[in-house]
Amino acid sequence: MDRIELGRLLTAAFPDGEVEVTGDDGVHFEARIVTPAFAGKSLVEQHKLVYAALGDLMKETIHALSLKTYTPEAWARKR
Amino acid sequence: MSDIHEAIRQTIEQNRVVLFMKGTKNFPQCGFSARAVEVLKRCGAEFKDVNILLDQELRQGLKDFSSWPTFPQVFVDGKLVGGSDILLELFEAGDLQKMLEAPKAS
């Protein structure tokens, strides 16, 4: 698993979103996902959507995935 | 509900804030768990720490119970708040402090 592949997986799971993945050691990653799909969802629910998209990968392959999730509005406010 | 889920449910109901973590609050054994302990301490929050490394059944049971694949896991008033990322984000936004100040949701 590398960040390109993880980025592709997340982009496929959130087609109307913006995904950016960093992390070069193959195990620890940081992913930022901005998508309207998170609207009205708590942070826990947003992260659960991401974990659901990654399924079993989260069990062994990805030891540490640091997530930053935003709706487009939240991301605009943050920048 | 399986025994382990029942045990988890009791723990999160009997303690307002529960941190299921790798290691203990005094000897965290993982960077993410250590960060969660740090945030809770900076909040002045009293919390119960549970070391999941000592109990494989608890470790797996928790992942199913909260449908959350990683540790640490923080519960407040019986509800999953999240892992160390979310805890830090809530702390920085001041939301965690509000959550802990609010009287226990009855």
Backbone of each chain as ProteinMPNN parsed JSONL, in Angstrom:
{"seq_chain_A": "MDRIELGRLLTAAFPDGEVEVTGDDGVHFEARIVTPAFAGKSLVEQHKLVYAALGDLMKETIHALSLKTYTPEAWARKR", "coords_chain_A": {"N_chain_A": [[0.845, -1.212, 0.0], [0.604, 2.143, -0.933], [0.771, 5.749, -0.855], [-0.335, 6.712, -3.187], [-2.012, 4.715, -4.113], [-3.769, 4.574, -1.96], [-4.837, 7.102, -2.134], [-6.196, 6.855, -4.534], [-8.124, 4.969, -3.899], [-9.623, 6.358, -1.97], [-10.491, 8.53, -3.438], [-12.125, 7.246, -5.243], [-14.068, 6.419, -3.503], [-15.137, 8.768, -2.65], [-16.267, 10.409, -4.889], [-17.142, 12.998, -5.446], [-15.486, 14.533, -4.063], [-12.499, 16.144, -2.65], [-9.338, 14.824, -2.398], [-6.42, 14.357, -0.461], [-3.426, 12.717, 0.09], [-0.803, 11.993, 2.315], [2.424, 10.667, 3.263], [5.033, 8.445, 3.403], [5.977, 6.0, 4.244], [4.583, 3.762, 3.855], [2.972, 2.75, 5.81], [2.191, 4.544, 7.764], [-0.123, 7.077, 7.336], [-1.434, 10.294, 6.265], [-4.544, 11.63, 5.606], [-6.45, 13.995, 3.866], [-9.723, 14.883, 3.426], [-12.187, 16.42, 1.578], [-15.498, 16.866, 1.235], [-18.915, 17.164, 0.113], [-20.377, 15.094, 1.04], [-20.019, 14.789, 3.713], [-21.633, 16.522, 4.968], [-23.649, 17.665, 7.669], [-22.843, 15.654, 9.316], [-21.29, 14.277, 12.242], [-17.853, 14.508, 13.445], [-17.003, 11.951, 14.136], [-18.804, 10.363, 12.698], [-18.111, 11.131, 10.122], [-15.492, 10.185, 9.919], [-16.033, 7.486, 10.212], [-17.292, 6.933, 7.813], [-15.138, 7.033, 6.105], [-13.534, 4.965, 7.079], [-15.244, 2.874, 6.523], [-15.157, 2.867, 3.777], [-12.602, 1.96, 3.369], [-12.559, -0.465, 4.505], [-11.362, -3.749, 5.059], [-8.736, -3.07, 4.808], [-8.047, -1.401, 6.826], [-7.601, -3.1, 8.852], [-5.144, -4.63, 8.808], [-3.263, -3.643, 6.957], [-3.095, -0.826, 6.987], [-1.55, 0.816, 9.404], [-1.513, 3.253, 10.738], [-3.635, 5.811, 10.208], [-4.09, 9.069, 9.803], [-6.735, 11.225, 9.955], [-8.205, 13.983, 8.292], [-11.117, 15.533, 8.056], [-13.503, 17.328, 6.149], [-16.379, 19.358, 5.341], [-17.044, 21.108, 2.277], [-17.604, 23.752, 3.057], [-16.604, 23.895, 5.668], [-13.931, 23.485, 5.17], [-13.33, 25.725, 3.627], [-13.635, 27.684, 5.536], [-11.56, 26.993, 7.191], [-9.269, 27.451, 5.761]], "CA_chain_A": [[0.0, 0.0, 0.0], [1.32, 3.426, -0.887], [-0.204, 6.862, -0.745], [-1.026, 6.89, -4.476], [-3.106, 3.735, -4.143], [-4.752, 4.99, -0.951], [-5.516, 8.271, -2.709], [-7.121, 6.389, -5.584], [-9.235, 4.306, -3.199], [-10.46, 7.369, -1.309], [-11.134, 9.329, -4.497], [-13.227, 6.416, -5.78], [-15.133, 6.342, -2.483], [-15.737, 10.111, -2.518], [-16.036, 10.948, -6.236], [-17.4, 14.451, -5.559], [-14.683, 15.192, -3.025], [-11.083, 16.42, -2.898], [-8.57, 13.941, -1.51], [-4.955, 14.515, -0.512], [-2.829, 11.729, 1.003], [0.669, 12.093, 2.46], [2.963, 9.546, 4.043], [5.866, 7.712, 2.452], [6.593, 4.77, 4.767], [3.744, 2.611, 3.504], [2.148, 2.278, 6.945], [1.589, 5.718, 8.418], [-0.606, 8.014, 6.307], [-2.378, 11.342, 6.659], [-5.421, 11.891, 4.464], [-7.417, 15.09, 4.026], [-10.843, 14.644, 2.5], [-13.179, 17.499, 1.601], [-16.602, 16.414, 0.376], [-20.255, 17.486, 0.618], [-20.955, 13.88, 1.638], [-19.884, 14.866, 5.181], [-22.544, 17.56, 5.494], [-24.59, 17.241, 8.704], [-22.323, 14.489, 10.056], [-20.276, 14.594, 13.259], [-16.511, 14.06, 13.045], [-16.946, 10.481, 14.26], [-19.537, 9.782, 11.559], [-17.334, 11.373, 8.909], [-14.363, 9.244, 9.896], [-16.572, 6.129, 10.005], [-17.522, 6.784, 6.367], [-13.834, 6.765, 5.479], [-13.128, 3.607, 7.473], [-16.098, 1.912, 5.8], [-14.67, 2.807, 2.382], [-11.317, 1.242, 3.333], [-12.861, -1.843, 4.896], [-10.37, -4.603, 5.743], [-7.385, -2.471, 4.749], [-7.756, -0.772, 8.121], [-7.275, -4.103, 9.876], [-3.713, -4.964, 8.909], [-2.351, -2.925, 6.053], [-2.848, 0.58, 7.363], [-1.426, 0.853, 10.868], [-1.889, 4.561, 11.282], [-4.191, 6.728, 9.204], [-4.561, 10.281, 10.469], [-7.753, 11.764, 9.049], [-8.716, 15.359, 8.436], [-12.306, 15.499, 7.195], [-14.211, 18.615, 6.11], [-17.303, 19.688, 4.255], [-16.427, 22.234, 1.541], [-17.754, 25.007, 3.824], [-15.669, 23.857, 6.811], [-12.582, 23.606, 4.634], [-13.163, 27.13, 3.222], [-13.437, 28.459, 6.787], [-10.273, 26.63, 7.824], [-8.093, 27.965, 5.01]], "C_chain_A": [[0.868, 1.245, 0.0], [0.283, 4.55, -0.998], [-0.958, 7.095, -2.061], [-2.259, 5.979, -4.518], [-4.205, 4.126, -3.153], [-5.546, 6.196, -1.476], [-6.546, 7.856, -3.74], [-8.361, 5.769, -4.938], [-10.189, 5.347, -2.618], [-11.183, 8.236, -2.338], [-12.299, 8.553, -5.087], [-14.395, 6.401, -4.793], [-15.854, 7.681, -2.336], [-15.546, 10.858, -3.838], [-16.247, 12.462, -6.314], [-16.57, 15.215, -4.537], [-13.277, 15.477, -3.508], [-10.289, 15.603, -1.884], [-7.094, 14.268, -1.618], [-4.36, 13.564, 0.525], [-1.332, 11.973, 1.08], [1.126, 10.904, 3.304], [3.734, 8.632, 3.12], [6.405, 6.394, 3.005], [5.69, 3.555, 4.536], [2.844, 2.134, 4.623], [1.464, 3.448, 7.651], [1.174, 6.706, 7.336], [-1.389, 9.138, 6.972], [-3.221, 11.625, 5.423], [-6.349, 13.047, 4.799], [-8.49, 14.879, 2.973], [-11.869, 15.759, 2.677], [-14.304, 17.063, 0.673], [-17.941, 16.82, 0.982], [-20.916, 16.282, 1.287], [-20.88, 13.923, 3.17], [-20.885, 15.82, 5.816], [-23.48, 16.962, 6.529], [-24.098, 16.068, 9.523], [-21.293, 14.944, 11.092], [-18.928, 14.063, 12.768], [-16.423, 12.535, 13.094], [-17.633, 9.834, 13.06], [-18.765, 9.978, 10.266], [-16.194, 10.351, 8.816], [-14.861, 7.82, 9.666], [-16.851, 5.88, 8.525], [-16.212, 6.404, 5.666], [-13.393, 5.344, 5.805], [-13.949, 2.57, 6.72], [-15.591, 1.746, 4.366], [-13.391, 1.97, 2.296], [-11.459, -0.196, 3.814], [-11.692, -2.551, 5.56], [-8.968, -4.022, 5.718], [-6.997, -1.904, 6.111], [-7.296, -1.822, 9.134], [-5.773, -4.309, 9.942], [-2.833, -3.976, 8.16], [-2.04, -1.521, 6.551], [-2.773, 0.647, 8.888], [-1.924, 2.176, 11.406], [-2.365, 5.462, 10.158], [-4.746, 7.917, 9.951], [-5.514, 10.971, 9.507], [-8.095, 13.206, 9.361], [-9.921, 15.437, 7.482], [-13.062, 16.827, 7.298], [-15.326, 18.577, 5.079], [-16.627, 20.845, 3.497], [-16.483, 23.536, 2.338], [-16.722, 25.036, 4.96], [-14.238, 24.07, 6.324], [-12.314, 25.063, 4.218], [-12.902, 27.985, 4.458], [-12.036, 28.232, 7.349], [-9.131, 27.332, 7.109], [-7.871, 29.443, 5.241]], "O_chain_A": [[1.763, 1.388, 0.833], [-0.907, 4.312, -1.204], [-2.076, 7.609, -2.058], [-3.36, 6.385, -4.89], [-5.395, 4.029, -3.449], [-6.759, 6.292, -1.285], [-7.633, 8.429, -3.815], [-9.49, 6.009, -5.366], [-11.407, 5.234, -2.756], [-12.333, 8.627, -2.14], [-13.342, 9.13, -5.396], [-15.559, 6.373, -5.192], [-17.022, 7.731, -1.95], [-14.772, 11.813, -3.914], [-15.623, 13.137, -7.132], [-16.872, 16.355, -4.183], [-12.9, 15.109, -4.621], [-10.529, 15.675, -0.679], [-6.566, 14.438, -2.717], [-4.74, 13.597, 1.696], [-0.665, 12.138, 0.059], [0.329, 10.236, 3.962], [3.175, 8.097, 2.163], [7.197, 5.728, 2.339], [6.005, 2.449, 4.976], [2.04, 1.223, 4.43], [0.312, 3.35, 8.075], [1.993, 7.128, 6.521], [-1.93, 8.984, 8.067], [-2.692, 11.835, 4.331], [-6.956, 13.083, 5.869], [-8.2, 14.717, 1.787], [-12.353, 16.007, 3.781], [-14.097, 16.907, -0.531], [-18.1, 16.827, 2.203], [-21.899, 16.432, 2.014], [-21.592, 13.181, 3.847], [-20.978, 15.918, 7.04], [-24.045, 15.889, 6.316], [-24.844, 15.531, 10.342], [-20.525, 15.875, 10.851], [-18.857, 13.283, 11.817], [-15.843, 11.907, 12.208], [-17.117, 8.88, 12.478], [-18.76, 9.098, 9.405], [-15.969, 9.741, 7.771], [-14.191, 7.03, 9.0], [-16.673, 4.765, 8.032], [-16.189, 5.57, 4.761], [-12.937, 4.608, 4.93], [-13.435, 1.524, 6.325], [-15.592, 0.646, 3.813], [-13.126, 1.344, 1.27], [-10.595, -1.037, 3.564], [-11.097, -2.031, 6.504], [-8.108, -4.422, 6.503], [-5.832, -1.91, 6.508], [-6.68, -1.489, 10.147], [-5.179, -4.18, 11.012], [-1.8, -3.533, 8.661], [-0.891, -1.08, 6.542], [-3.788, 0.55, 9.577], [-2.656, 2.228, 12.395], [-1.597, 5.831, 9.27], [-5.752, 7.804, 10.653], [-5.146, 11.269, 8.371], [-8.253, 13.599, 10.517], [-9.761, 15.409, 6.262], [-13.238, 17.374, 8.386], [-15.242, 17.865, 4.077], [-15.727, 21.488, 4.038], [-15.542, 24.33, 2.31], [-16.058, 26.047, 5.19], [-13.44, 24.744, 6.975], [-11.215, 25.578, 4.425], [-12.066, 28.888, 4.44], [-11.411, 29.138, 7.901], [-8.157, 27.757, 7.73], [-6.934, 30.021, 4.689]]}, "seq_chain_B": "MSDIHEAIRQTIEQNRVVLFMKGTKNFPQCGFSARAVEVLKRCGAEFKDVNILLDQELRQGLKDFSSWPTFPQVFVDGKLVGGSDILLELFEAGDLQKMLEAPKAS", "coords_chain_B": {"N_chain_B": [[-26.631, -9.567, 23.473], [-23.13, -9.925, 23.423], [-20.924, -11.241, 26.026], [-18.618, -9.7, 26.239], [-19.325, -7.328, 24.991], [-21.266, -6.532, 26.73], [-19.759, -6.074, 29.011], [-18.227, -3.947, 28.135], [-20.192, -2.064, 27.685], [-21.064, -1.645, 30.3], [-18.796, -0.504, 31.45], [-18.564, 1.942, 30.065], [-20.813, 3.129, 30.89], [-20.6, 3.394, 33.581], [-18.569, 5.145, 33.956], [-17.9, 8.486, 33.331], [-16.048, 9.517, 31.455], [-14.181, 7.521, 29.348], [-11.161, 6.056, 28.395], [-10.12, 3.922, 26.14], [-7.184, 2.383, 25.586], [-3.76, 1.909, 24.349], [-1.655, 0.674, 26.616], [-1.202, 2.518, 29.718], [-2.573, 5.413, 31.478], [-0.416, 6.483, 32.818], [1.677, 5.15, 31.672], [1.656, 5.259, 28.637], [1.639, 3.308, 25.636], [1.79, 3.893, 23.008], [1.984, 6.294, 20.448], [-0.355, 7.632, 19.608], [-2.153, 6.995, 21.631], [-0.85, 8.162, 23.775], [-1.073, 10.843, 23.067], [-3.806, 11.21, 23.308], [-4.165, 10.883, 26.063], [-2.748, 13.086, 26.931], [-4.29, 15.224, 25.942], [-6.69, 14.886, 27.358], [-5.736, 15.261, 29.933], [-4.904, 17.907, 29.792], [-7.292, 19.076, 29.628], [-8.159, 18.797, 32.107], [-9.741, 16.741, 32.676], [-11.318, 14.133, 34.41], [-10.708, 10.747, 33.957], [-11.301, 7.292, 33.051], [-8.846, 4.943, 32.422], [-8.327, 2.246, 30.201], [-6.454, -0.529, 29.548], [-6.024, -1.94, 26.559], [-4.222, -3.684, 25.605], [-3.872, -5.723, 27.309], [-5.9, -7.473, 26.976], [-7.04, -9.365, 24.624], [-9.545, -10.177, 23.763], [-11.186, -8.101, 24.56], [-10.063, -6.098, 23.027], [-10.696, -6.857, 20.373], [-13.421, -7.04, 20.658], [-14.146, -4.408, 21.177], [-13.644, -3.116, 18.774], [-15.688, -4.103, 17.219], [-17.907, -3.362, 18.736], [-17.839, -0.54, 18.729], [-17.616, -0.063, 16.118], [-15.154, 0.91, 15.09], [-11.974, 1.037, 13.884], [-9.504, 1.488, 15.098], [-7.162, 2.265, 17.812], [-6.402, 4.884, 20.205], [-9.675, 4.773, 21.784], [-12.161, 7.006, 22.633], [-14.694, 7.518, 24.973], [-17.491, 9.458, 25.904], [-19.955, 10.082, 28.251], [-21.036, 7.611, 27.573], [-20.971, 7.543, 24.839], [-19.207, 7.091, 21.704], [-16.576, 9.241, 21.125], [-14.371, 9.422, 19.558], [-11.104, 8.902, 18.002], [-7.631, 9.746, 18.653], [-7.12, 11.827, 16.881], [-9.626, 13.118, 16.456], [-10.214, 13.8, 19.05], [-8.216, 15.664, 19.605], [-8.844, 17.615, 17.726], [-11.393, 18.416, 18.607], [-10.676, 19.423, 21.066], [-9.02, 21.567, 20.383], [-10.896, 23.17, 19.204], [-12.376, 23.823, 21.319], [-14.616, 22.432, 21.823], [-14.495, 20.019, 23.15], [-14.044, 20.673, 25.809], [-16.475, 21.957, 26.342], [-18.194, 19.794, 26.071], [-17.433, 18.28, 28.246], [-17.961, 19.931, 30.354], [-20.659, 20.174, 30.294], [-23.592, 19.131, 32.106], [-23.95, 15.657, 33.091], [-25.508, 13.929, 30.566], [-28.75, 13.002, 31.124]], "CA_chain_B": [[-25.341, -8.89, 23.456], [-22.117, -10.857, 23.943], [-20.42, -10.846, 27.345], [-17.604, -8.628, 26.164], [-20.046, -6.083, 24.686], [-21.951, -6.156, 27.977], [-18.725, -5.52, 29.904], [-17.859, -2.616, 27.59], [-21.327, -1.153, 27.926], [-21.071, -1.248, 31.722], [-17.655, 0.393, 31.718], [-18.798, 3.303, 29.546], [-21.947, 3.749, 31.592], [-20.23, 3.695, 34.968], [-17.535, 6.179, 33.973], [-18.31, 9.525, 32.387], [-15.074, 9.553, 30.36], [-13.384, 6.294, 29.324], [-10.167, 6.019, 27.32], [-9.588, 2.584, 25.839], [-5.898, 2.788, 25.0], [-2.623, 0.972, 24.417], [-0.875, 1.099, 27.777], [-2.018, 3.161, 30.77], [-2.404, 6.884, 31.435], [0.936, 6.832, 33.27], [2.665, 4.523, 30.758], [1.082, 4.975, 27.326], [2.602, 2.532, 24.841], [1.6, 4.194, 21.584], [1.961, 7.758, 20.307], [-1.727, 8.156, 19.531], [-2.747, 6.875, 22.969], [-0.209, 9.169, 24.626], [-1.642, 12.151, 22.719], [-5.173, 11.286, 23.869], [-3.996, 11.103, 27.516], [-2.279, 14.474, 27.08], [-5.419, 16.139, 25.703], [-7.632, 14.769, 28.485], [-5.108, 15.874, 31.115], [-4.916, 19.375, 29.628], [-8.693, 19.492, 29.838], [-8.456, 18.604, 33.521], [-10.862, 15.785, 32.738], [-11.105, 12.837, 35.088], [-11.115, 9.69, 33.023], [-10.862, 5.931, 33.362], [-8.051, 4.359, 31.323], [-8.414, 0.784, 30.105], [-5.352, -0.969, 28.69], [-6.552, -3.015, 25.709], [-3.152, -4.628, 25.259], [-3.9, -6.851, 28.255], [-7.103, -8.307, 26.787], [-7.289, -9.47, 23.179], [-10.989, -10.285, 23.504], [-11.696, -6.732, 24.692], [-9.536, -5.334, 21.889], [-11.505, -7.161, 19.182], [-14.822, -6.725, 20.99], [-14.348, -2.958, 21.078], [-13.691, -2.7, 17.358], [-17.038, -4.404, 16.72], [-18.874, -2.598, 19.54], [-17.92, 0.881, 18.331], [-17.303, -0.054, 14.665], [-14.032, 1.857, 14.935], [-10.929, 0.036, 13.724], [-8.188, 1.753, 15.691], [-7.128, 2.746, 19.199], [-7.335, 4.821, 21.331], [-11.083, 5.127, 21.583], [-12.629, 7.811, 23.776], [-16.15, 7.564, 25.167], [-17.991, 10.441, 26.89], [-21.383, 9.832, 28.499], [-21.466, 6.375, 26.917], [-20.96, 7.613, 23.357], [-17.874, 7.199, 21.126], [-16.213, 10.574, 20.639], [-13.464, 9.175, 18.433], [-9.726, 8.569, 18.349], [-6.831, 10.9, 19.14], [-7.285, 12.942, 15.93], [-10.876, 13.858, 16.713], [-10.114, 14.367, 20.398], [-7.374, 16.864, 19.504], [-9.582, 18.633, 16.962], [-12.454, 18.933, 19.488], [-10.009, 20.192, 22.127], [-8.557, 22.842, 19.799], [-12.069, 24.003, 18.888], [-13.05, 24.125, 22.587], [-15.848, 21.629, 21.929], [-14.312, 18.947, 24.136], [-14.261, 21.292, 27.125], [-17.932, 22.174, 26.5], [-18.801, 18.471, 26.233], [-17.12, 17.776, 29.584], [-18.58, 20.816, 31.363], [-22.124, 19.989, 30.295], [-23.975, 18.109, 33.098], [-24.076, 14.337, 32.464], [-26.809, 13.804, 29.847], [-29.478, 11.908, 31.828]], "C_chain_B": [[-24.312, -9.817, 24.085], [-21.584, -10.337, 25.283], [-19.495, -9.64, 27.237], [-18.296, -7.299, 25.849], [-20.761, -5.574, 25.942], [-20.962, -5.489, 28.944], [-18.332, -4.111, 29.444], [-18.963, -1.623, 27.926], [-21.339, -0.701, 29.391], [-19.951, -0.245, 32.015], [-17.979, 1.815, 31.25], [-20.011, 3.948, 30.203], [-21.573, 4.151, 33.004], [-19.184, 4.797, 35.064], [-17.838, 7.212, 32.903], [-17.377, 9.578, 31.175], [-14.225, 8.289, 30.437], [-12.427, 6.369, 28.128], [-9.655, 4.588, 27.188], [-8.309, 2.821, 25.044], [-4.874, 1.669, 25.044], [-1.709, 1.473, 25.519], [-1.802, 1.715, 28.804], [-1.767, 4.664, 30.726], [-1.005, 7.286, 31.901], [2.008, 6.238, 32.364], [2.003, 4.198, 29.419], [2.117, 4.262, 26.454], [2.399, 2.739, 23.343], [1.422, 5.702, 21.497], [0.553, 8.327, 20.31], [-2.382, 8.093, 20.904], [-2.159, 7.942, 23.897], [-0.801, 10.548, 24.347], [-3.034, 12.298, 23.329], [-5.098, 11.551, 25.378], [-3.644, 12.569, 27.764], [-3.444, 15.457, 26.956], [-6.371, 16.094, 26.896], [-7.044, 15.416, 29.738], [-5.152, 17.383, 31.005], [-6.318, 19.927, 29.837], [-9.063, 19.419, 31.319], [-9.568, 17.585, 33.715], [-10.432, 14.555, 33.535], [-11.524, 11.76, 34.109], [-10.583, 8.348, 33.48], [-10.058, 5.431, 32.169], [-8.169, 2.837, 31.376], [-7.36, 0.329, 29.105], [-5.782, -2.174, 27.85], [-5.463, -4.015, 25.327], [-3.196, -5.865, 26.153], [-5.022, -7.824, 27.944], [-7.488, -8.341, 25.317], [-8.783, -9.511, 22.866], [-11.643, -8.898, 23.574], [-11.308, -5.918, 23.453], [-10.392, -5.582, 20.649], [-12.958, -6.755, 19.428], [-15.118, -5.249, 20.814], [-14.475, -2.505, 19.63], [-15.073, -2.966, 16.789], [-18.055, -3.5, 17.406], [-19.012, -1.172, 18.999], [-17.775, 1.059, 16.824], [-16.275, 1.032, 14.355], [-12.773, 1.003, 14.948], [-9.648, 0.272, 14.511], [-8.319, 2.125, 17.16], [-6.244, 3.965, 19.231], [-8.77, 5.099, 20.891], [-11.562, 5.845, 22.847], [-14.148, 7.814, 23.794], [-16.469, 8.65, 26.196], [-19.486, 10.22, 26.998], [-21.88, 8.645, 27.676], [-21.432, 6.408, 25.405], [-19.518, 7.738, 22.844], [-17.648, 8.619, 20.616], [-15.245, 10.441, 19.478], [-12.093, 8.755, 18.917], [-8.957, 9.833, 18.708], [-6.952, 12.087, 18.18], [-8.485, 13.802, 16.293], [-10.798, 14.53, 18.082], [-9.327, 15.676, 20.354], [-8.137, 17.983, 18.797], [-10.683, 19.255, 17.833], [-11.857, 19.817, 20.573], [-9.614, 21.564, 21.584], [-9.733, 23.767, 19.483], [-12.819, 24.372, 20.172], [-14.302, 23.288, 22.802], [-15.711, 20.543, 22.991], [-14.58, 19.489, 25.545], [-15.754, 21.488, 27.368], [-18.612, 20.857, 26.809], [-18.628, 17.99, 27.674], [-17.749, 18.643, 30.664], [-20.066, 20.547, 31.474], [-22.462, 18.93, 31.34], [-24.189, 16.779, 32.383], [-25.467, 14.221, 31.841], [-27.583, 12.68, 30.529], [-30.469, 11.277, 30.885]], "O_chain_B": [[-24.558, -10.42, 25.129], [-21.761, -9.169, 25.631], [-19.573, -8.697, 28.024], [-17.903, -6.258, 26.376], [-20.851, -4.371, 26.186], [-21.274, -4.492, 29.595], [-18.134, -3.209, 30.258], [-18.712, -0.508, 28.383], [-21.59, 0.467, 29.688], [-20.147, 0.732, 32.737], [-17.699, 2.781, 31.959], [-20.22, 5.156, 30.092], [-22.124, 5.096, 33.567], [-18.942, 5.326, 36.148], [-18.011, 6.882, 31.729], [-17.825, 9.67, 30.032], [-13.617, 8.012, 31.471], [-12.826, 6.699, 27.011], [-8.869, 4.11, 28.007], [-8.347, 3.394, 23.955], [-5.078, 0.633, 25.677], [-1.076, 2.523, 25.405], [-3.012, 1.487, 28.789], [-0.868, 5.133, 30.029], [-0.462, 8.295, 31.45], [3.121, 6.76, 32.292], [1.803, 3.03, 29.088], [3.309, 4.561, 26.517], [2.773, 1.901, 22.523], [0.792, 6.315, 22.359], [0.288, 9.36, 20.923], [-3.085, 9.022, 21.303], [-2.872, 8.546, 24.699], [-1.008, 11.335, 25.27], [-3.4, 13.371, 23.807], [-5.872, 12.347, 25.91], [-4.168, 13.205, 28.679], [-3.574, 16.391, 27.747], [-6.809, 17.135, 27.387], [-7.765, 16.044, 30.514], [-5.405, 18.074, 31.991], [-6.499, 21.095, 30.18], [-10.115, 19.901, 31.739], [-10.242, 17.553, 34.745], [-9.339, 14.019, 33.354], [-12.586, 11.856, 33.495], [-9.578, 8.257, 34.184], [-10.529, 5.488, 31.033], [-8.117, 2.227, 32.445], [-7.371, 0.753, 27.95], [-5.892, -3.288, 28.362], [-5.761, -5.078, 24.783], [-2.643, -6.912, 25.817], [-5.109, -8.885, 28.562], [-8.182, -7.45, 24.828], [-9.238, -8.967, 21.86], [-12.518, -8.562, 22.777], [-12.111, -5.159, 22.909], [-10.771, -4.639, 19.954], [-13.632, -6.212, 18.552], [-16.199, -4.872, 20.362], [-15.288, -1.643, 19.296], [-15.586, -2.185, 15.988], [-18.944, -2.942, 16.763], [-20.117, -0.657, 18.83], [-17.806, 2.178, 16.313], [-16.473, 1.913, 13.518], [-12.522, 0.306, 15.931], [-8.798, -0.614, 14.597], [-9.421, 2.279, 17.686], [-5.387, 4.098, 18.358], [-9.031, 5.586, 19.791], [-11.391, 5.36, 23.965], [-14.802, 8.072, 22.784], [-15.805, 8.753, 27.227], [-20.2, 10.175, 25.996], [-22.992, 8.662, 27.15], [-21.811, 5.438, 24.749], [-18.696, 8.408, 23.469], [-18.409, 9.133, 19.797], [-15.277, 11.23, 18.533], [-11.915, 8.319, 20.054], [-9.55, 10.863, 19.028], [-6.893, 13.236, 18.616], [-8.39, 15.023, 16.42], [-11.245, 15.663, 18.262], [-9.711, 16.667, 20.976], [-8.087, 19.142, 19.208], [-10.885, 20.469, 17.806], [-12.443, 20.83, 20.956], [-9.839, 22.589, 22.229], [-9.59, 24.99, 19.49], [-13.781, 25.138, 20.13], [-14.972, 23.41, 23.828], [-16.686, 20.186, 23.653], [-15.25, 18.85, 26.356], [-16.248, 21.22, 28.463], [-19.483, 20.779, 27.676], [-19.528, 17.383, 28.254], [-18.041, 18.163, 31.76], [-20.668, 20.659, 32.542], [-21.739, 17.943, 31.475], [-24.564, 16.757, 31.211], [-26.477, 14.396, 32.522], [-27.139, 11.532, 30.524], [-31.18, 10.348, 31.268]]}, "name": "protein", "num_of_chains": 2, "seq": "MDRIELGRLLTAAFPDGEVEVTGDDGVHFEARIVTPAFAGKSLVEQHKLVYAALGDLMKETIHALSLKTYTPEAWARKRMSDIHEAIRQTIEQNRVVLFMKGTKNFPQCGFSARAVEVLKRCGAEFKDVNILLDQELRQGLKDFSSWPTFPQVFVDGKLVGGSDILLELFEAGDLQKMLEAPKAS"}
